[in-house]
């Protein structure tokens, strides 16, 4: 849902957001209407707020791609520089405890 066109104005932040197969026109967080195309959403915003001086073409709006807002995309960008050499994906993962070896857990008894 996060592919969108954005245009800041003195009246607020105007957005045209892809939502499934349709486009939503918004001012700030308030939805104005839903449209079949981004151009139709732009026309509706321009007609509803002529004093906002919105650009006539979508190419003059800032386009924000979908992947920029997804949590896993942020994680991918954050871990992009980490090297994973020596890891064989065909081998099973080995779980290791963070607890020091030879130190029993406090208050836990072994009921064999």
Secondary structure, DSSP 8 states (H G I E B T S, - for coil): ---EEEEEETTEEEEEEEETTEEEEEETTEEEEEESSHHHHHHHHHHHTGGG---SSGGGSEEE-GGGT-HHHHHHHHTTT---TT--TTS------SS-TT---TT-----
